[in-house]
Amino acid sequence: SDIYSLGLTLYVLAAGQHPFGFDQARIGRVPFASLATHRTDLPAAFCALVDSMLNPIPHLRPDHLSQRFGHL
């Protein structure tokens, strides 16, 4: 849930809007627009990472962000 929550936070910060609107019943139950549709200026890898963090199936989300980012 931490990965999902971080992905949701990053999406809202980057896009300026919630991926599911403000209807909490829709969270994780309906498809959302990729972050890249809102922010074409962001790197595709970042948008793909945020989108993957919001996967409704927990085992399909990144399990270790350090594998993606290395040492920050």
Z-matrix of the N, CA and C atoms (Angstrom, degrees):
N
C 1 1.458
C 2 1.526 1 110.86
N 3 1.337 2 117.90 1 -26.34
C 4 1.469 3 119.38 2 178.65
C 5 1.519 4 111.12 3 -65.93
N 6 1.325 5 116.98 4 -39.89
C 7 1.471 6 121.31 5 178.72
C 8 1.525 7 109.34 6 -63.94
N 9 1.321 8 116.41 7 -44.68
C 10 1.465 9 121.16 8 179.75
C 11 1.530 10 110.22 9 -61.79
N 12 1.313 11 116.82 10 -47.06
C 13 1.468 12 121.37 11 -179.14
C 14 1.517 13 111.58 12 -62.25
N 15 1.317 14 117.27 13 -41.43
C 16 1.455 15 120.58 14 177.66
C 17 1.525 16 110.23 15 -65.03
N 18 1.317 17 117.02 16 -42.84
C 19 1.462 18 120.59 17 177.53
C 20 1.522 19 112.02 18 -60.07
N 21 1.314 20 116.16 19 -41.66
C 22 1.458 21 121.25 20 178.21
C 23 1.533 22 110.95 21 -63.57
N 24 1.315 23 115.76 22 -43.56
C 25 1.462 24 120.73 23 178.69
C 26 1.528 25 110.93 24 -63.24
N 27 1.329 26 117.00 25 -45.69
C 28 1.471 27 120.64 26 179.41
C 29 1.519 28 111.14 27 -62.36
N 30 1.331 29 116.74 28 -40.73
C 31 1.467 30 121.42 29 179.33
C 32 1.528 31 109.82 30 -60.20
N 33 1.325 32 116.57 31 -49.33
C 34 1.469 33 120.78 32 -178.24
C 35 1.528 34 110.69 33 -63.28
N 36 1.318 35 117.15 34 -43.11
C 37 1.464 36 120.36 35 179.45
C 38 1.525 37 111.82 36 -64.06
N 39 1.324 38 117.05 37 -41.10
C 40 1.461 39 120.67 38 -176.59
C 41 1.527 40 112.54 39 -78.70
N 42 1.334 41 116.88 40 -41.03
C 43 1.464 42 120.44 41 -175.03
C 44 1.527 43 112.84 42 -89.12
N 45 1.324 44 116.13 43 -23.53
C 46 1.453 45 118.78 44 -176.72
C 47 1.508 46 113.12 45 78.82
N 48 1.318 47 115.71 46 11.71
C 49 1.467 48 120.56 47 177.20
C 50 1.517 49 109.62 48 -153.80
N 51 1.304 50 115.58 49 158.92
C 52 1.462 51 122.26 50 -179.38
C 53 1.525 52 108.65 51 -79.99
N 54 1.340 53 118.80 52 136.21
C 55 1.462 54 119.61 53 -177.30
C 56 1.530 55 114.04 54 -65.32
N 57 1.314 56 117.55 55 -20.50
C 58 1.463 57 121.28 56 -178.80
C 59 1.526 58 112.21 57 -115.02
N 60 1.312 59 117.62 58 18.74
C 61 1.460 60 119.41 59 -173.48
C 62 1.515 61 108.12 60 70.57
N 63 1.270 62 116.80 61 -154.24
C 64 1.460 63 119.04 62 179.94
C 65 1.520 64 111.90 63 -111.79
N 66 1.312 65 117.03 64 16.83
C 67 1.458 66 122.31 65 176.84
C 68 1.523 67 108.34 66 -90.96
N 69 1.326 68 117.51 67 101.27
C 70 1.460 69 121.42 68 -175.90
C 71 1.522 70 112.78 69 -61.01
N 72 1.310 71 118.41 70 -24.19
C 73 1.461 72 121.21 71 179.51
C 74 1.527 73 111.27 72 -67.08
N 75 1.325 74 117.85 73 -20.83
C 76 1.466 75 121.41 74 -178.70
C 77 1.532 76 112.57 75 -85.24
N 78 1.325 77 117.41 76 -16.94
C 79 1.457 78 121.23 77 -174.18
C 80 1.522 79 110.59 78 -59.47
N 81 1.315 80 114.90 79 121.31
C 82 1.458 81 121.37 80 178.03
C 83 1.517 82 114.80 81 75.79
N 84 1.327 83 117.65 82 0.94
C 85 1.470 84 120.39 83 -177.10
C 86 1.529 85 113.41 84 -111.30
N 87 1.305 86 116.82 85 -19.06
C 88 1.456 87 121.00 86 -179.22
C 89 1.520 88 109.10 87 -126.91
N 90 1.325 89 117.42 88 153.47
C 91 1.468 90 119.83 89 177.84
C 92 1.537 91 110.89 90 -64.17
N 93 1.296 92 115.69 91 153.53
C 94 1.459 93 120.97 92 177.55
C 95 1.518 94 108.55 93 -126.55
N 96 1.316 95 115.58 94 158.77
C 97 1.464 96 120.63 95 177.91
C 98 1.524 97 108.77 96 -74.06
N 99 1.306 98 116.01 97 134.21
C 100 1.455 99 121.09 98 177.73
C 101 1.522 100 110.06 99 -55.26
N 102 1.315 101 115.20 100 146.68
C 103 1.461 102 120.06 101 176.91
C 104 1.524 103 110.36 102 -56.41
N 105 1.320 104 117.31 103 -33.53
C 106 1.464 105 121.82 104 -178.70
C 107 1.526 106 112.49 105 -62.71
N 108 1.329 107 118.06 106 -23.89
C 109 1.469 108 119.76 107 178.44
C 110 1.527 109 111.20 108 -72.27
N 111 1.323 110 116.46 109 -24.74
C 112 1.461 111 120.91 110 -179.83
C 113 1.523 112 111.99 111 -94.87
N 114 1.336 113 116.35 112 -30.10
C 115 1.467 114 120.77 113 -174.49
C 116 1.522 115 110.27 114 -132.24
N 117 1.306 116 115.58 115 82.84
C 118 1.464 117 120.02 116 -179.89
C 119 1.532 118 112.10 117 -70.90
N 120 1.330 119 116.86 118 -12.71
C 121 1.460 120 120.89 119 -178.93
C 122 1.528 121 112.93 120 -84.32
N 123 1.329 122 117.43 121 -11.02
C 124 1.468 123 120.86 122 -179.74
C 125 1.520 124 110.73 123 -84.21
N 126 1.326 125 117.52 124 151.77
C 127 1.467 126 119.96 125 176.83
C 128 1.535 127 110.69 126 -59.32
N 129 1.314 128 115.57 127 138.53
C 130 1.468 129 121.08 128 -179.25
C 131 1.523 130 111.46 129 -58.87
N 132 1.328 131 117.13 130 -36.10
C 133 1.471 132 120.57 131 -179.50
C 134 1.526 133 111.05 132 -63.98
N 135 1.337 134 117.04 133 -38.68
C 136 1.463 135 120.36 134 178.23
C 137 1.525 136 110.27 135 -65.87
N 138 1.319 137 116.79 136 -46.23
C 139 1.471 138 120.60 137 179.42
C 140 1.521 139 110.81 138 -60.91
N 141 1.325 140 117.17 139 -42.27
C 142 1.466 141 120.79 140 178.96
C 143 1.524 142 111.00 141 -64.36
N 144 1.320 143 117.19 142 -39.03
C 145 1.460 144 120.72 143 178.54
C 146 1.523 145 110.62 144 -63.71
N 147 1.323 146 117.14 145 -48.65
C 148 1.470 147 120.39 146 179.82
C 149 1.527 148 109.84 147 -61.06
N 150 1.325 149 117.14 148 -44.21
C 151 1.467 150 119.91 149 177.98
C 152 1.522 151 111.20 150 -59.54
N 153 1.325 152 117.42 151 -41.38
C 154 1.467 153 120.16 152 -179.18
C 155 1.528 154 111.53 153 -68.63
N 156 1.324 155 116.70 154 -29.33
C 157 1.464 156 120.17 155 177.91
C 158 1.527 157 111.04 156 -68.19
N 159 1.316 158 116.64 157 -22.23
C 160 1.466 159 121.74 158 -179.33
C 161 1.526 160 112.78 159 -96.45
N 162 1.309 161 116.94 160 11.57
C 163 1.472 162 119.89 161 177.94
C 164 1.527 163 108.70 162 -60.43
N 165 1.338 164 117.97 163 129.35
C 166 1.470 165 119.69 164 -178.79
C 167 1.528 166 113.54 165 -67.97
N 168 1.324 167 117.19 166 -15.28
C 169 1.465 168 121.32 167 179.26
C 170 1.529 169 107.70 168 -97.85
N 171 1.335 170 116.99 169 108.46
C 172 1.471 171 120.48 170 -171.83
C 173 1.526 172 115.20 171 -53.00
N 174 1.316 173 119.21 172 -40.68
C 175 1.465 174 118.82 173 -176.38
C 176 1.528 175 112.92 174 -74.58
N 177 1.322 176 117.86 175 -6.35
C 178 1.463 177 120.91 176 175.78
C 179 1.536 178 112.28 177 -96.01
N 180 1.323 179 116.35 178 -4.18
C 181 1.465 180 120.62 179 174.66
C 182 1.527 181 108.91 180 -79.89
N 183 1.334 182 117.58 181 157.78
C 184 1.468 183 118.86 182 174.69
C 185 1.527 184 108.90 183 -58.35
N 186 1.316 185 116.06 184 135.89
C 187 1.467 186 117.83 185 -178.82
C 188 1.519 187 112.21 186 -93.86
N 189 1.312 188 117.25 187 -23.71
C 190 1.465 189 121.18 188 177.85
C 191 1.508 190 108.58 189 -139.89
N 192 1.302 191 116.89 190 109.54
C 193 1.454 192 119.57 191 179.82
C 194 1.514 193 111.93 192 -66.17
N 195 1.333 194 116.97 193 -24.08
C 196 1.453 195 118.99 194 178.84
C 197 1.521 196 111.68 195 -64.36
N 198 1.338 197 116.84 196 -24.69
C 199 1.476 198 119.87 197 176.54
C 200 1.517 199 110.31 198 -67.77
N 201 1.322 200 117.47 199 -29.24
C 202 1.454 201 121.44 200 -178.27
C 203 1.518 202 111.66 201 -87.74
N 204 1.329 203 117.46 202 -35.99
C 205 1.450 204 121.47 203 -173.34
C 206 1.514 205 113.70 204 -101.91
N 207 1.318 206 118.06 205 -19.19
C 208 1.458 207 120.03 206 -176.13
C 209 1.504 208 110.07 207 68.37
N 210 1.296 209 117.22 208 -142.82
C 211 1.458 210 121.60 209 -179.98
C 212 1.520 211 109.26 210 -92.14
N 213 1.307 212 116.42 211 117.97
C 214 1.468 213 120.43 212 -179.99
C 215 1.502 214 110.85 213 -91.10
